[in-house]
Amino acid sequence: MASSQIEQFWRDLVADIKANRIELPALPDIPLKVRQLLDKGNVTSDKIARVINADVVLSTRLLRVVNSPLYRTSRQVDDVKAAITRLGYTNVRNIVTTLAMEQLYQHKLASPLKIRILEQIWSHSVNVAALSHVIARQYTSIKADEAMLAGLIHDIGKLPILEYSDLIPELAENEQALNKILAVLHTKVGTLTLRAWKFSPELVMAAAEHENLQRAPGMDGDLTDVVIIANLLSHIGTDHPLTREDWTGIPSFQRLALTPEESISILNDAKEEIAEIKQLFAV
């Protein structure tokens, strides 16, 4: 697909969003309510627990997380309020949002092609989320749960693109053209989506800049650096173009005081932790 056609797709998409002819995907109800409660402040764990308990699947999965090897201590946690106390408000905010993201990838009425693409995006996102969690925990002071959320949403811009492509008959079933548009535009559309959700600037930046391997915002490593490296590692063993880049010249490694070789060792040293995180998403 020509760059002019991609640019026209972008202009049409933005125009239709501004004119309310189409809507960006909405954050699932429960994490949205949890985030709104925590934004207001002066909220009790009882009130947060009541909101989470309204979704049986989500509350069950939250308990599975808090009792997983990632967080488990000597005492089993059997109710959501206790889980909130154990995890803390910030972690609950991130984890609940993370666990609910899978809902956005469930499009049973989509074409077989789009279902396959959605499954690929979700699987890749979970992999990047797991790697981001490990990198943040082992090599930075960034909260591992925030890094996991950043990894999971780094490609969120691909969802509106897939939905909008339904309006373009010549594009809807053209896999090559779809993949080209997804690759070129997903960071821009992801930025629009996360801003609409009122996510933090750090999370928005991770979605906007994770493909920019030469970004140099300053001397300190940040959330985007974690996602950049996790995204690179996720493609090891494939023929993805990122595996042919010269990783030694990517500033994110220097900012996190990591060499590419050390980062690759993460895949072996943290196999169990990565598998455990993926299991939380049943991938």
N, C-alpha and C positions, 0 to 999 in steps of 0.2 A: 504494500500500500504506500502510495506516494506521501511525502511529508506534507504537501498541500492539502491532501484529503484528511490527514490526521489533524491538521490545524483547523480545518473546517468542522470536523467532528467536535473538537474542543470548543470552538466558538458557539456552535449550535447547542451543545450541552449546557454551557454556562448561561446562554440566553434563555433556554427553557427553564433552568433552575431559578433564575432571577424573575421570570414571568410566572413562576409557580405552575408551569405546565407539567413539570415532573418534580418529584421530591427526592432528596437524598435519603439513604436508608436511615431509619430511626433506631436509636439505641433501645434495646429491649426494656420493657416497663420496669422490672424490678431493679436492675442496676441503676436505671435512671432515677428512680425514687430514692434509692440508697445514696446516690451521689448528691441529690438535691437536699436530702436530710442533713448529710454531713457538711454541705456547703453552708447551710443555715447556722450550724453550730448549736451548742446547748442541747444536743440530742442525747437521749439515753440509749443504752444497749438494749433495753426492753423494746423501745420503739423500732430500732433497726431490726431486731429479731422478728418482730411482728410482720414487718414488710417482707423480709426474706422468707419467712415461713409460709407466706401466701403462695409461694412457688415450691411445690413439693420436690420437684426434680432438682431445682437449684439448691434448696436447703440440704437435701441429701448429699449432693456433690460437695457442698461446702464442708460438711462433716467428714466426708471422705478425704478432703484436702487436709483439714486440721489434724486428722489421725494418720496421715501418710507419713512415711519416713522423713519428708521434708520438714515437718513441724512437730512430730510426735514426741511427747515426753512420757513420763512414767504413768500418767493418768489418762485413761480414755475419755474423750469428750463426746457426750451423748446428746447435747442440745445446742441449738444455734446461739443462744445467749452466751453460753460458756465458750463457744467457738469465737465469738466476737471479743470476749474478754481475753482469750488466749492470743488471738492474732493482733488485736489493736485495730482502731478505726481505719487507719490508712491502708493496712494490709487487706482488711475486709473490703474496702472500696475497690482496690485493684483486683482482688481475687474474684469477687462477685461479678465484676465487669468482664473479667477474662473468661470465667466459666460460661457466661451467657452469650459470648460471641458466636458460638456454634449455631445459635438460632438463625443468624443472618445468612448462613450458608445452606439453609434447608429450603430448596426451591423444587418441590416435587413436580410442579407443572412445567418446569423448564424442559427444553429439548435435551436429548441424550448428550449432544455436544456440550451444552452449557453445564449440565450436571457433572460431566467429566471434568470440565475446567474448574468448576467450583470445588470439587473434591480435591483436585490437585492444589489449588490455592490454599485450602484449609489444611491439608497435610503439610505443605511447605511452611505455612504460618505457625503451626504447632511445633514443627522442628526448630524454627528460628526462635520461637518463644522459649523452648527448653534450653537451647544453647545460650540465649541471652541471660536467662536466670543463672546458669552456671558461671558465665563470664563475669557478670555483675557481682555475684557472691564471692568469687575467688580472687578477683583482680581489681575491684573498685569498691568505693564506699556507697555506690548507688544501691538503692533498695532492690533486692532481687525480684520482688513481686512486681515492682514498677517496670523493671526490665523485661520481665516475662510478658506483661501486658503490651509493652512497646513492640516486642517481637511478634506478638499475635496480631497486632493491628497494622503492622508496617505496610501491608499490601491491601488495606481496606478499600482503597480507591478503585480497585478492580471490580468491586461489586456494582457500583452505579454504572460503570462503563458497560458491563455485561447486560444490565437491565435496560440501559438506553439503546443498546444495539438491537433490541427487539423491534424498535421503531424503524429500523433501516433494513428492509428485506434483503438487499444485496450483501449485507454484512452479517446478518443473523446466523448463517450457517457456514460462513467462510472462516475456517479455523485459522488459516495463516494471517488473514487480515485482522482478525480479532486479537490474536497474540501480539501482533505488531502494535496495535492501538493500546493494548493493556500495558505493554512494556514501556511505551513512550509517555503515556498520560497518567498512569496510576498514581504517581507521586503528587501531581497537581490536584487530581480529584480527591485523593486521600487527605490532602491539606484542607480542602473545602469541607469534607465530611467531618473531620475531627474538630474543626473550628465550629461547625454547626452543633456538635455535641458538647461544646464548651470544655474540651479536654485541655490539659495544661500545655503551655507553650513547648515544654520539653517533649511531650508525646507527639504533638503536632510536628515538631522539628524532625523527630525520628522517622515519621512517615514521609515527610517532604524531602529529606536529604539522605536517606539510606542508600540511594544509588550513586550519590556524589562521592566517589572514592577519594577525591582530592580536596574535600572540604577542610578548611583550616580556620575554625572559629576562634582559636586561642590556644593557650598552652595546656589547659586542663582537659582531660578526657571527660566525655559526657555520655548521656544515654544514647545518642545517635551513633557514637563510636562503637558502643556495645552492639547495637543492632547491625551496623555495617559488618563487623567482624563475624557475628553470628550468621548473617546472611551469606557471607563468603564461605564459612565452614559448612553450611547446609548443602552446598553444591559439590563438595568433595566426593570423588568417585563417579561424577557425571561428566558429560561433555559440555556443560554450560560455559558460556564465554568468560564468566568470572574466574573460572579455574585456570584460564590462560593469561590472566593479568599477572604483572609483577607485584606480588604482595609486599615485597620489601620496600616499595616506594609509596605505600599507602599510609598517610599520617595517623590514622586511627590506631595502628599498632604501636607507634611511638608514644602516642598520648596515653595509652593504657600500659605502657612499659612492658609490652609483649612482643615477642618475635613471632613471625608466621609459624615457625616450627613449634614454639611453645603453645600457640593457640591450637594447632592441629592435635597436639597431645591431649587436649581437652576431650577430644572425641573418644579416646581410649580410657583416659583416667576417670572420666565422669560418666561412663556408659550406664551404670546403674541409676544414677541420678537423672540422667536424660530420659532413660526408659520410664522411670517413675513419673516424671512430669508428663510425658506423652500419655501414660496410662490414665492420668487424671482426665484427659480429653478423649479417652477411648480410641486413640489412634495407634 
